Amino acid sequence: MSAPVFGHGKLRLYLLALLDEREQHGYDLMQALSDRFGGTYVPSAGTIYPRLSKLEEDGLVTKRSDGRRTVYAITDEGRAELAARRRELDGIEEEVGDSVRRLADEVRATVGDAMRSLRADLAAATSGPARSAPGPQPSGSADDPRRASRARLEQADVRLDDFRAQVRADLKAAAATGRLSAEAVGLLTGRLDALRAELHEALRG
């Protein structure tokens, strides 16, 4: 998530909006933010709790003990600030939506490019100049179809390994920053299932 989405005072306002929905623990707020952003933003405790403390100092939230955890609730003063800044909150929601869609598009483009490249490599591996009519051939000769198929298999294995490494690196990088969404994973699995079905039909032919 890019910094401008939560510029000065914006995360504070967003926390107030979440607390206006219901009382919540600090961890619940972190999870709610992650859910709202489709996993593209996962705030840390060091980000959330100092702001909650400041909101409490300003009289905008209260806290109470619930066993080992602390529950935060919005006050009337907090609701008044939320109402006064409603238009700003709407703008934050729009920025969040734009950021999530942009990240999803980036993942989609990366996966799509890799899938197209894999299809092209597989097509190249199974194409070539027309062969002469088959006839008896010495086992292991250069024209042995089984030998040619093994060579193509090795080529496909290399490309598949490269594809897996590249996509896994992209996924790990997104996950490390909290930007790996369920939509992106669903896109990957759906495209792979479709490609497997296409390849299965091609191999049967």
Backbone as ProteinMPNN parsed JSONL, in Angstrom:
{"seq_chain_A": "MSAPVFGHGKLRLYLLALLDEREQHGYDLMQALSDRFGGTYVPSAGTIYPRLSKLEEDGLVTKRSDGRRTVYAITDEGRAELAARRRELDGIEEEVGDSVRRLADEVRATVGDAMRSLRADLAAATSGPARSAPGPQPSGSADDPRRASRARLEQADVRLDDFRAQVRADLKAAAATGRLSAEAVGLLTGRLDALRAELHEALRG", "coords_chain_A": {"N_chain_A": [[0.836, -1.181, 0.0], [0.6, 2.115, -0.909], [2.099, 5.04, 0.538], [0.611, 7.564, 0.33], [-2.094, 6.838, 0.549], [-2.706, 6.598, 3.223], [-2.231, 9.269, 4.365], [-1.371, 12.162, 6.346], [-3.217, 11.985, 9.254], [-5.148, 10.342, 8.138], [-5.259, 7.546, 8.621], [-5.961, 7.563, 11.296], [-8.527, 8.63, 11.102], [-9.741, 6.589, 9.694], [-9.604, 4.516, 11.533], [-11.367, 5.474, 13.453], [-13.726, 5.283, 11.999], [-13.967, 2.514, 11.763], [-14.296, 1.816, 14.446], [-16.673, 3.052, 14.9], [-18.435, 1.293, 13.86], [-18.416, -0.911, 15.593], [-17.349, -1.906, 18.908], [-13.925, -2.759, 19.365], [-11.016, -4.898, 19.64], [-7.49, -4.134, 19.56], [-6.11, -5.93, 17.876], [-8.253, -6.877, 16.391], [-8.881, -4.611, 14.939], [-6.605, -4.359, 13.332], [-6.905, -6.669, 11.795], [-9.341, -6.127, 10.575], [-8.669, -3.937, 8.967], [-6.844, -5.163, 7.231], [-8.589, -6.939, 5.96], [-10.353, -5.143, 4.729], [-8.695, -4.073, 2.821], [-8.227, -6.13, 1.155], [-6.071, -7.743, 1.788], [-3.911, -6.347, 0.847], [-2.787, -4.524, 2.459], [-1.372, -4.675, 5.573], [-1.453, -3.634, 8.669], [0.873, -2.924, 11.319], [1.306, -3.627, 14.868], [2.741, -1.555, 15.959], [1.964, 0.497, 14.392], [-0.78, 0.792, 14.772], [-1.463, 0.912, 17.625], [-0.179, 3.252, 18.818], [-1.677, 5.283, 17.579], [-4.221, 4.726, 18.472], [-3.853, 5.292, 21.165], [-3.394, 8.04, 21.009], [-5.866, 8.871, 20.024], [-7.385, 8.256, 22.239], [-6.299, 10.031, 24.124], [-7.188, 12.392, 23.02], [-9.813, 12.247, 23.53], [-11.505, 10.929, 21.816], [-11.872, 8.228, 21.68], [-12.547, 5.521, 23.95], [-11.237, 3.132, 26.317], [-11.377, -0.186, 27.62], [-10.768, -2.93, 29.842], [-10.702, -6.288, 28.78], [-10.418, -9.11, 29.885], [-7.306, -10.242, 29.057], [-6.979, -8.498, 27.056], [-7.501, -5.294, 25.444], [-10.322, -3.331, 24.901], [-11.552, -1.084, 22.529], [-13.613, 1.8, 22.104], [-15.689, 4.096, 20.348], [-16.279, 7.535, 21.146], [-18.778, 10.109, 21.855], [-17.623, 12.486, 21.036], [-15.824, 11.478, 19.216], [-17.55, 10.486, 17.25], [-18.625, 12.877, 16.404], [-16.407, 14.094, 15.182], [-16.002, 12.281, 13.144], [-18.352, 12.618, 11.666], [-18.017, 15.244, 10.826], [-15.918, 14.983, 9.094], [-16.751, 13.378, 7.058], [-16.827, 13.519, 4.222], [-14.105, 13.477, 3.637], [-13.477, 10.934, 4.55], [-14.909, 9.381, 2.713], [-13.401, 9.93, 0.468], [-11.02, 8.658, 1.157], [-11.852, 5.99, 1.107], [-12.327, 5.676, -1.633], [-9.718, 6.001, -2.619], [-8.491, 3.793, -1.496], [-9.886, 1.7, -2.771], [-9.059, 2.159, -5.43], [-6.302, 1.657, -5.188], [-6.219, -1.05, -4.433], [-7.383, -2.251, -6.689], [-5.479, -1.535, -8.619], [-3.198, -2.929, -7.752], [-4.151, -5.533, -7.998], [-4.484, -5.633, -10.754], [-1.809, -5.461, -11.548], [-0.772, -7.892, -10.606], [-2.372, -9.612, -12.088], [-1.568, -8.988, -14.707], [1.095, -9.805, -14.628], [0.884, -12.59, -14.18], [-0.641, -13.252, -16.42], [1.09, -12.601, -18.571], [3.145, -14.435, -18.113], [1.773, -16.824, -18.485], [1.061, -16.658, -21.193], [3.586, -16.71, -22.328], [4.425, -19.259, -21.614], [2.599, -20.822, -23.037], [3.378, -20.173, -25.654], [5.973, -21.226, -25.723], [5.458, -23.944, -25.362], [3.975, -24.414, -27.656], [5.918, -23.946, -29.59], [7.619, -26.014, -29.002], [6.253, -28.221, -29.866], [5.961, -27.896, -32.526], [7.255, -27.774, -35.915], [9.243, -28.451, -38.912], [7.602, -30.25, -41.569], [7.494, -33.75, -41.365], [9.012, -36.491, -43.071], [7.394, -39.323, -44.513], [6.723, -41.817, -42.117], [8.901, -44.533, -41.378], [10.686, -47.609, -40.998], [13.075, -47.156, -38.513], [16.285, -46.857, -37.005], [16.603, -47.648, -33.576], [16.911, -44.979, -31.319], [17.909, -43.195, -33.153], [18.447, -39.925, -34.702], [16.043, -39.173, -35.781], [14.166, -40.48, -34.339], [10.983, -40.514, -32.98], [10.439, -40.769, -30.264], [12.796, -39.977, -29.056], [12.898, -37.317, -29.895], [10.633, -36.386, -28.602], [11.387, -36.645, -25.94], [13.34, -34.682, -25.839], [11.795, -32.424, -26.228], [10.287, -32.567, -23.932], [12.198, -32.065, -21.974], [12.749, -29.413, -22.619], [10.253, -28.253, -22.061], [10.141, -28.78, -19.323], [12.208, -27.141, -18.336], [11.173, -24.62, -18.954], [8.841, -24.635, -17.437], [9.879, -24.832, -14.844], [11.176, -22.374, -14.736], [9.021, -20.638, -15.007], [7.567, -21.272, -12.664], [9.411, -20.45, -10.712], [9.58, -17.685, -11.191], [6.916, -16.802, -10.818], [6.468, -17.645, -8.195], [8.338, -16.063, -6.858], [7.222, -13.529, -7.299], [4.797, -13.834, -5.934], [5.702, -14.321, -3.308], [6.966, -11.898, -2.765], [4.788, -10.17, -2.818], [3.278, -11.223, -0.705], [4.99, -10.746, 1.439], [4.744, -8.054, 1.843], [2.163, -7.821, 2.478], [0.42, -7.7, 0.326], [-0.723, -9.739, -1.101], [-3.508, -10.898, -2.476], [-6.673, -12.687, -2.186], [-7.981, -12.675, -4.592], [-5.914, -12.53, -6.466], [-4.626, -14.998, -6.102], [-6.729, -16.684, -6.766], [-7.001, -16.004, -9.45], [-4.572, -16.974, -10.485], [-4.759, -19.794, -9.98], [-7.06, -20.385, -11.442], [-6.306, -19.748, -14.095], [-4.218, -21.57, -14.44], [-5.551, -24.023, -14.199], [-7.186, -23.863, -16.465], [-5.257, -23.789, -18.501], [-4.063, -26.287, -18.127], [-6.162, -27.949, -18.885], [-6.393, -27.265, -21.621], [-3.881, -28.052, -22.543], [-4.0, -30.758, -22.027], [-5.924, -31.57, -23.892], [-4.535, -30.943, -26.237], [-2.393, -32.725, -26.132], [-3.694, -35.129, -26.308], [-4.515, -35.029, -28.908]], "CA_chain_A": [[0.0, 0.0, 0.0], [1.411, 3.317, -1.005], [1.968, 5.944, 1.666], [-0.411, 8.597, 0.23], [-3.412, 6.356, 0.929], [-2.853, 6.974, 4.619], [-1.47, 10.468, 4.653], [-1.513, 12.721, 7.689], [-4.533, 11.959, 9.866], [-6.12, 9.499, 7.451], [-5.412, 6.276, 9.325], [-6.698, 7.921, 12.512], [-9.93, 8.759, 10.72], [-10.231, 5.264, 9.305], [-9.803, 3.756, 12.771], [-12.612, 5.963, 14.047], [-14.826, 4.713, 11.225], [-14.09, 1.102, 12.137], [-14.834, 1.755, 15.81], [-18.069, 3.484, 14.844], [-19.22, 0.113, 13.52], [-18.537, -1.711, 16.818], [-16.167, -1.923, 19.766], [-12.973, -3.737, 18.844], [-9.659, -4.998, 20.172], [-6.479, -3.64, 18.63], [-5.864, -6.943, 16.855], [-9.419, -6.899, 15.506], [-8.757, -3.47, 14.033], [-5.589, -4.707, 12.341], [-7.486, -7.658, 10.886], [-10.378, -5.45, 9.793], [-7.976, -3.154, 7.945], [-6.318, -6.104, 6.246], [-9.724, -7.447, 5.189], [-10.866, -4.063, 3.888], [-7.754, -3.819, 1.746], [-8.023, -7.352, 0.392], [-4.752, -8.287, 2.081], [-2.845, -5.532, 0.265], [-2.203, -3.697, 3.532], [-1.468, -5.313, 6.885], [-0.792, -2.726, 9.607], [1.551, -3.521, 12.469], [0.888, -3.111, 16.174], [3.415, -0.281, 16.144], [1.233, 1.504, 13.623], [-2.151, 0.948, 15.278], [-1.639, 1.264, 19.036], [0.105, 4.665, 19.112], [-2.786, 6.108, 17.114], [-5.329, 4.514, 19.408], [-3.521, 6.044, 22.383], [-3.612, 9.466, 20.719], [-7.312, 9.062, 19.954], [-7.875, 8.246, 23.616], [-5.887, 11.299, 24.73], [-8.006, 13.462, 22.457], [-11.197, 12.045, 23.938], [-12.305, 10.418, 20.705], [-12.18, 6.827, 21.982], [-12.291, 5.055, 25.306], [-10.803, 1.744, 26.325], [-11.666, -0.941, 28.831], [-10.098, -4.223, 29.859], [-11.517, -7.472, 28.507], [-9.45, -10.163, 30.141], [-5.938, -9.814, 28.799], [-6.963, -7.579, 25.928], [-8.136, -3.996, 25.642], [-11.372, -3.052, 23.928], [-11.678, 0.345, 22.235], [-14.94, 2.213, 21.658], [-15.735, 5.496, 19.944], [-17.06, 8.407, 22.03], [-19.61, 11.078, 21.13], [-16.706, 13.415, 20.379], [-15.292, 10.776, 18.053], [-18.591, 10.455, 16.216], [-18.757, 14.23, 15.863], [-15.304, 14.303, 14.243], [-16.261, 11.421, 11.992], [-19.391, 13.257, 10.864], [-17.469, 16.47, 10.231], [-14.926, 14.626, 8.065], [-17.345, 12.296, 6.278], [-16.407, 13.611, 2.831], [-12.712, 13.032, 3.579], [-13.494, 9.481, 4.698], [-15.341, 8.831, 1.425], [-12.247, 10.018, -0.425], [-10.077, 7.595, 1.536], [-12.405, 4.726, 0.612], [-12.091, 5.639, -3.078], [-8.289, 5.793, -2.831], [-8.212, 2.398, -1.141], [-10.393, 0.876, -3.853], [-8.183, 2.328, -6.585], [-5.015, 1.009, -4.915], [-6.416, -2.494, -4.463], [-7.584, -2.645, -8.086], [-4.213, -1.383, -9.325], [-2.332, -4.048, -7.373], [-4.712, -6.746, -8.599], [-4.166, -5.571, -12.186], [-0.386, -5.758, -11.708], [-0.594, -9.338, -10.448], [-3.032, -10.248, -13.226], [-0.727, -8.806, -15.889], [2.289, -10.641, -14.468], [0.494, -13.986, -14.39], [-1.07, -13.403, -17.803], [2.271, -12.609, -19.434], [3.858, -15.693, -17.918], [0.992, -17.904, -19.086], [1.187, -16.554, -22.648], [4.932, -17.148, -22.684], [4.468, -20.717, -21.481], [1.876, -21.388, -24.169], [4.196, -20.011, -26.851], [7.089, -22.176, -25.652], [4.926, -25.285, -25.586], [3.62, -24.508, -29.068], [7.166, -24.053, -30.34], [8.214, -27.325, -28.748], [5.508, -29.276, -30.563], [5.881, -27.564, -33.947], [8.504, -27.96, -36.648], [9.028, -28.778, -40.331], [6.881, -31.502, -41.808], [8.385, -34.908, -41.416], [8.77, -37.424, -44.159], [6.56, -40.445, -44.102], [7.449, -42.655, -41.174], [9.338, -45.835, -41.84], [11.554, -48.251, -40.017], [14.22, -46.339, -38.129], [17.079, -47.445, -35.921], [16.281, -47.128, -32.251], [17.856, -43.993, -30.816], [18.389, -42.294, -34.195], [18.075, -38.529, -34.509], [14.662, -38.997, -36.197], [13.305, -41.276, -33.469], [10.008, -39.608, -32.352], [10.532, -40.809, -28.799], [13.939, -39.153, -28.671], [12.493, -35.925, -30.096], [9.672, -36.056, -27.558], [12.129, -36.458, -24.696], [14.0, -33.382, -25.928], [10.771, -31.41, -26.007], [9.917, -32.64, -22.528], [13.227, -31.34, -21.226], [12.538, -27.991, -22.876], [9.062, -27.852, -21.304], [10.493, -28.799, -17.894], [12.994, -25.938, -18.044], [10.283, -23.445, -18.986], [7.932, -24.734, -16.296], [10.644, -24.479, -13.646], [11.41, -20.933, -14.781], [7.725, -20.01, -14.734], [7.252, -21.44, -11.244], [10.315, -19.621, -9.917], [9.224, -16.281, -11.355], [5.624, -16.532, -10.183], [6.631, -17.796, -6.749], [9.033, -14.87, -6.371], [6.242, -12.44, -7.285], [3.834, -14.098, -4.862], [6.372, -14.132, -2.025], [7.182, -10.469, -2.572], [3.489, -9.574, -2.482], [2.891, -11.689, 0.628], [5.864, -10.125, 2.437], [4.27, -6.693, 2.096], [0.733, -7.865, 2.75], [-0.335, -7.331, -0.862], [-1.181, -10.92, -1.819], [-4.956, -10.988, -2.259], [-7.339, -13.919, -2.588], [-8.297, -12.526, -6.006], [-4.729, -12.856, -7.252], [-4.417, -16.445, -6.034], [-7.795, -17.284, -7.556], [-6.656, -15.801, -10.855], [-3.491, -17.906, -10.831], [-5.245, -21.179, -10.023], [-8.012, -20.521, -12.544], [-5.576, -19.787, -15.366], [-3.461, -22.823, -14.516], [-6.508, -25.105, -14.478], [-7.605, -23.744, -17.863], [-4.129, -24.183, -19.336], [-3.889, -27.738, -18.019], [-7.201, -28.569, -19.702], [-6.025, -27.052, -23.013], [-2.718, -28.885, -22.839], [-4.472, -32.155, -22.041], [-6.578, -31.809, -25.179], [-3.517, -30.899, -27.281], [-1.602, -33.948, -26.058], [-4.523, -36.243, -26.781], [-4.588, -34.943, -30.365]], "C_chain_A": [[0.87, 1.228, 0.0], [1.084, 4.263, 0.12], [0.849, 6.958, 1.523], [-1.802, 8.139, 0.616], [-3.707, 6.685, 2.384], [-1.903, 8.129, 4.915], [-1.782, 10.964, 6.06], [-2.968, 12.689, 8.155], [-5.522, 10.986, 9.256], [-6.325, 8.146, 8.128], [-6.199, 6.484, 10.613], [-8.196, 7.996, 12.209], [-10.527, 7.404, 10.369], [-10.466, 4.381, 10.533], [-11.088, 4.186, 13.465], [-13.819, 5.357, 13.328], [-15.044, 3.244, 11.577], [-14.701, 0.953, 13.533], [-16.268, 2.24, 15.866], [-18.992, 2.316, 14.507], [-19.462, -0.764, 14.752], [-17.275, -1.549, 17.648], [-15.223, -3.014, 19.259], [-11.68, -3.725, 19.638], [-8.696, -4.43, 19.139], [-6.2, -4.637, 17.52], [-7.021, -7.018, 15.877], [-9.359, -5.755, 14.499], [-7.723, -3.745, 12.944], [-6.142, -5.69, 11.314], [-8.545, -7.029, 10.0], [-9.759, -4.622, 8.674], [-7.439, -4.057, 6.839], [-7.437, -6.628, 5.353], [-10.262, -6.387, 4.238], [-9.99, -3.835, 2.669], [-7.449, -5.082, 0.94], [-6.663, -7.966, 0.602], [-3.611, -7.472, 1.506], [-2.203, -4.616, 1.292], [-2.439, -4.392, 4.862], [-0.726, -4.433, 7.883], [-0.162, -3.479, 10.768], [0.992, -2.946, 13.762], [1.507, -1.742, 16.435], [2.775, 0.85, 15.36], [-0.108, 1.82, 14.276], [-2.203, 1.503, 16.7], [-1.248, 2.706, 19.381], [-1.032, 5.59, 18.681], [-4.011, 5.928, 17.997], [-5.09, 5.285, 20.706], [-3.76, 7.539, 22.182], [-5.1, 9.769, 20.624], [-7.926, 9.1, 21.349], [-7.516, 9.561, 24.315], [-6.764, 12.459, 24.267], [-9.489, 13.307, 22.796], [-12.099, 11.488, 22.861], [-12.637, 8.933, 20.849], [-11.938, 6.574, 23.464], [-11.811, 3.618, 25.223], [-11.18, 1.115, 27.658], [-10.993, -2.304, 28.714], [-11.103, -5.34, 29.618], [-10.593, -8.68, 28.641], [-8.051, -9.629, 29.944], [-5.854, -8.786, 27.672], [-7.725, -6.302, 26.275], [-9.128, -3.745, 24.513], [-11.506, -1.54, 23.768], [-13.078, 0.634, 21.706], [-14.914, 3.697, 21.319], [-16.607, 6.281, 20.917], [-17.94, 9.326, 21.181], [-18.745, 12.089, 20.397], [-16.101, 12.777, 19.123], [-16.297, 10.714, 16.92], [-18.765, 11.831, 15.577], [-17.639, 14.511, 14.855], [-15.51, 13.496, 12.985], [-17.294, 12.061, 11.076], [-18.859, 14.493, 10.149], [-16.517, 16.165, 9.082], [-15.438, 13.494, 7.173], [-16.884, 12.33, 4.82], [-14.957, 13.141, 2.679], [-12.629, 11.518, 3.692], [-13.92, 8.811, 3.395], [-14.185, 8.854, 0.429], [-11.216, 8.95, -0.131], [-10.556, 6.254, 0.992], [-12.162, 4.594, -0.898], [-10.618, 5.369, -3.384], [-7.904, 4.349, -2.543], [-8.66, 1.474, -2.266], [-9.514, 0.951, -5.087], [-6.861, 1.586, -6.391], [-5.14, -0.504, -4.999], [-6.595, -2.982, -5.896], [-6.285, -2.559, -8.88], [-3.268, -2.545, -9.014], [-2.822, -5.353, -7.978], [-4.411, -6.789, -10.094], [-2.706, -5.926, -12.432], [-0.128, -7.261, -11.597], [-1.191, -10.074, -11.64], [-2.169, -10.156, -14.48], [0.497, -9.705, -15.825], [1.974, -12.105, -14.756], [0.102, -14.215, -15.842], [0.097, -13.462, -18.766], [3.013, -13.935, -19.331], [3.11, -16.852, -18.575], [1.101, -17.866, -20.614], [2.558, -17.031, -23.115], [5.047, -18.669, -22.627], [3.754, -21.379, -22.652], [2.698, -21.308, -25.451], [5.341, -21.011, -26.869], [6.617, -23.602, -25.925], [4.543, -25.481, -27.05], [4.865, -24.681, -29.928], [7.784, -25.439, -30.19], [7.529, -28.424, -29.535], [5.385, -29.006, -32.051], [7.221, -27.819, -34.617], [8.218, -28.295, -38.085], [8.354, -30.13, -40.486], [7.873, -32.641, -41.943], [8.051, -35.75, -42.628], [7.953, -38.581, -43.634], [7.357, -41.365, -43.203], [7.828, -43.99, -41.797], [10.219, -46.461, -40.796], [12.783, -47.396, -39.757], [14.98, -47.027, -37.017], [16.693, -46.82, -34.593], [17.355, -46.156, -31.802], [18.395, -43.074, -31.876], [17.866, -40.893, -33.956], [16.617, -38.301, -34.853], [13.689, -39.824, -35.363], [12.312, -40.348, -32.776], [10.075, -39.622, -30.832], [11.692, -39.957, -28.306], [13.591, -37.668, -28.812], [11.522, -35.487, -28.995], [10.363, -35.83, -26.223], [12.835, -35.094, -24.683], [13.001, -32.258, -25.676], [10.327, -31.398, -24.545], [10.916, -31.891, -21.664], [13.06, -29.83, -21.396], [11.338, -27.479, -22.079], [9.358, -27.803, -19.807], [11.259, -27.549, -17.498], [12.09, -24.718, -17.975], [9.328, -23.462, -17.808], [8.638, -24.354, -14.996], [10.881, -22.97, -13.575], [10.132, -20.172, -14.451], [7.388, -20.088, -13.243], [8.113, -20.526, -10.378], [9.924, -18.153, -9.994], [7.924, -15.939, -10.635], [5.739, -16.648, -8.667], [7.341, -16.577, -6.155], [8.08, -13.682, -6.285], [5.255, -12.605, -6.133], [4.451, -13.865, -3.485], [6.604, -12.651, -1.736], [5.891, -9.776, -2.184], [3.064, -9.961, -1.074], [3.709, -10.999, 1.719], [5.414, -8.716, 2.793], [2.766, -6.646, 2.326], [-0.127, -7.562, 1.543], [-0.856, -8.531, -1.65], [-2.658, -11.141, -1.506], [-5.489, -12.346, -2.7], [-7.683, -13.862, -4.074], [-7.112, -12.938, -6.875], [-4.476, -14.36, -7.266], [-5.489, -17.173, -6.85], [-7.536, -17.153, -9.046], [-5.603, -16.803, -11.309], [-4.019, -19.328, -10.971], [-6.221, -21.389, -11.167], [-7.315, -20.62, -13.893], [-4.799, -21.096, -15.518], [-4.381, -24.001, -14.822], [-6.932, -25.08, -15.943], [-6.493, -24.196, -18.806], [-3.922, -25.69, -19.3], [-4.919, -28.463, -18.878], [-6.872, -28.434, -21.193], [-4.869, -27.964, -23.412], [-3.112, -30.361, -22.918], [-5.108, -32.493, -23.375], [-5.545, -31.843, -26.3], [-2.704, -32.193, -27.297], [-2.386, -35.164, -26.519], [-4.599, -36.262, -28.305], [-3.32, -35.49, -31.011]], "O_chain_A": [[1.776, 1.36, 0.823], [-0.046, 4.303, 0.609], [0.164, 7.216, 2.512], [-2.632, 8.971, 0.982], [-4.841, 7.016, 2.73], [-0.907, 7.975, 5.622], [-2.39, 10.252, 6.859], [-3.842, 13.29, 7.531], [-6.621, 10.81, 9.784], [-7.452, 7.655, 8.199], [-7.026, 5.645, 10.971], [-9.021, 7.488, 12.968], [-11.674, 7.111, 10.705], [-11.413, 3.595, 10.566], [-11.814, 3.351, 14.005], [-14.802, 4.969, 13.959], [-16.184, 2.789, 11.677], [-15.525, 0.068, 13.766], [-17.007, 1.879, 16.782], [-20.18, 2.341, 14.827], [-20.557, -1.293, 14.942], [-16.246, -1.102, 17.14], [-15.666, -4.06, 18.785], [-11.29, -2.715, 20.224], [-9.055, -4.265, 17.973], [-6.068, -4.255, 16.357], [-6.814, -7.199, 14.677], [-9.743, -5.919, 13.341], [-7.933, -3.409, 11.778], [-5.885, -5.563, 10.117], [-8.643, -7.35, 8.815], [-10.271, -4.609, 7.555], [-7.568, -3.747, 5.655], [-7.266, -6.749, 4.141], [-10.589, -6.68, 3.088], [-10.48, -3.45, 1.607], [-6.517, -5.097, 0.135], [-6.14, -8.638, -0.287], [-2.451, -7.855, 1.655], [-1.175, -3.998, 1.015], [-3.581, -4.666, 5.232], [0.503, -4.475, 7.944], [-0.628, -4.554, 11.145], [0.303, -1.926, 13.763], [0.885, -0.875, 17.051], [3.019, 2.024, 15.637], [-0.523, 2.978, 14.327], [-2.92, 2.472, 16.953], [-1.942, 3.334, 20.181], [-1.313, 6.579, 19.358], [-4.753, 6.881, 18.237], [-6.018, 5.859, 21.275], [-4.267, 8.221, 23.073], [-5.549, 10.814, 21.094], [-8.856, 9.862, 21.614], [-8.346, 10.136, 25.02], [-7.044, 13.386, 25.027], [-10.315, 14.129, 22.401], [-13.322, 11.562, 22.972], [-13.57, 8.437, 20.217], [-11.219, 7.317, 24.133], [-11.957, 2.962, 24.192], [-11.286, 1.792, 28.68], [-10.688, -2.766, 27.615], [-12.203, -5.342, 30.172], [-10.064, -9.198, 27.657], [-7.654, -8.664, 30.596], [-4.777, -8.268, 27.376], [-8.477, -6.24, 27.247], [-8.816, -3.922, 23.336], [-11.566, -0.807, 24.755], [-13.658, -0.163, 20.967], [-14.186, 4.465, 21.947], [-17.574, 5.742, 21.455], [-17.859, 9.323, 19.953], [-19.069, 12.507, 19.285], [-15.894, 13.442, 18.108], [-15.934, 10.874, 15.754], [-19.016, 11.945, 14.377], [-17.886, 15.095, 13.799], [-15.229, 13.967, 11.883], [-17.137, 12.053, 9.855], [-19.215, 14.754, 8.999], [-16.33, 16.996, 8.193], [-14.648, 12.742, 6.602], [-16.582, 11.285, 4.243], [-14.621, 12.478, 1.697], [-11.816, 10.883, 3.02], [-13.356, 7.786, 3.012], [-14.01, 7.921, -0.355], [-10.606, 8.396, -1.046], [-9.759, 5.47, 0.476], [-11.828, 3.511, -1.378], [-10.3, 4.604, -4.294], [-7.093, 3.757, -3.255], [-7.922, 0.576, -2.673], [-9.247, -0.068, -5.725], [-6.357, 0.958, -7.323], [-4.275, -1.171, -5.566], [-6.028, -4.005, -6.281], [-6.017, -3.415, -9.723], [-2.616, -3.078, -9.912], [-2.025, -6.182, -8.417], [-4.116, -7.852, -10.641], [-2.388, -6.609, -13.405], [0.629, -7.833, -12.382], [-0.608, -11.033, -12.146], [-2.051, -11.125, -15.229], [0.897, -10.296, -16.828], [2.705, -12.776, -15.484], [0.456, -15.234, -16.434], [0.102, -14.284, -19.683], [3.455, -14.49, -20.337], [3.724, -17.751, -19.149], [1.218, -18.91, -21.256], [2.682, -17.673, -24.159], [5.683, -19.287, -23.481], [4.233, -22.373, -23.199], [2.719, -22.251, -26.242], [5.649, -21.583, -27.915], [7.281, -24.368, -26.623], [4.749, -26.552, -27.621], [4.871, -25.464, -30.877], [8.389, -25.97, -31.122], [8.142, -29.446, -29.841], [4.773, -29.794, -32.773], [8.219, -28.057, -33.936], [7.052, -28.414, -38.461], [8.511, -31.027, -39.657], [8.936, -32.507, -42.549], [6.932, -35.714, -43.139], [7.846, -38.777, -42.423], [8.519, -41.665, -43.478], [7.115, -44.5, -42.661], [10.464, -45.836, -39.764], [13.453, -46.964, -40.695], [14.386, -47.706, -36.179], [16.483, -45.611, -34.5], [18.548, -46.447, -31.884], [19.253, -42.242, -31.58], [16.974, -40.676, -33.135], [15.989, -37.382, -34.326], [12.496, -39.855, -35.665], [12.742, -39.461, -32.04], [9.801, -38.611, -30.184], [11.593, -39.298, -27.271], [13.944, -36.859, -27.954], [11.585, -34.355, -28.518], [9.982, -34.94, -25.461], [12.914, -34.437, -23.645], [13.308, -31.272, -25.006], [10.027, -30.341, -23.99], [10.537, -31.173, -20.739], [13.21, -29.067, -20.442], [11.396, -26.399, -21.491], [8.893, -26.906, -19.104], [10.994, -26.96, -16.45], [12.209, -23.889, -17.072], [9.034, -22.413, -17.235], [8.079, -23.651, -14.155], [10.799, -22.365, -12.506], [10.155, -19.188, -13.711], [6.976, -19.098, -12.638], [7.623, -19.906, -9.435], [9.933, -17.451, -8.982], [7.832, -14.93, -9.937], [5.169, -15.837, -7.937], [6.982, -16.115, -5.072], [8.119, -12.917, -5.321], [4.919, -11.641, -5.445], [3.816, -13.288, -2.602], [6.457, -12.204, -0.598], [5.889, -8.897, -1.322], [2.548, -9.129, -0.329], [3.189, -10.702, 2.794], [5.665, -8.235, 3.898], [2.167, -5.571, 2.365], [-1.294, -7.202, 1.7], [-1.378, -8.363, -2.752], [-3.01, -11.528, -0.391], [-4.853, -13.06, -3.475], [-7.677, -14.893, -4.747], [-7.281, -13.612, -7.891], [-4.153, -14.932, -8.307], [-5.198, -18.152, -7.538], [-7.815, -18.072, -9.816], [-5.721, -17.404, -12.376], [-3.753, -19.994, -11.972], [-6.22, -22.446, -11.797], [-7.668, -21.451, -14.729], [-4.734, -21.658, -16.611], [-4.03, -24.877, -15.614], [-7.029, -26.124, -16.589], [-6.746, -24.896, -19.786], [-3.636, -26.304, -20.328], [-4.605, -29.464, -19.521], [-7.053, -29.387, -21.95], [-4.88, -28.568, -24.485], [-2.62, -31.106, -23.764], [-4.869, -33.564, -23.931], [-5.646, -32.663, -27.212], [-2.365, -32.697, -28.368], [-1.817, -36.115, -27.055], [-4.726, -37.316, -28.927], [-3.205, -35.497, -32.237]]}, "name": "protein", "num_of_chains": 1, "seq": "MSAPVFGHGKLRLYLLALLDEREQHGYDLMQALSDRFGGTYVPSAGTIYPRLSKLEEDGLVTKRSDGRRTVYAITDEGRAELAARRRELDGIEEEVGDSVRRLADEVRATVGDAMRSLRADLAAATSGPARSAPGPQPSGSADDPRRASRARLEQADVRLDDFRAQVRADLKAAAATGRLSAEAVGLLTGRLDALRAELHEALRG"}
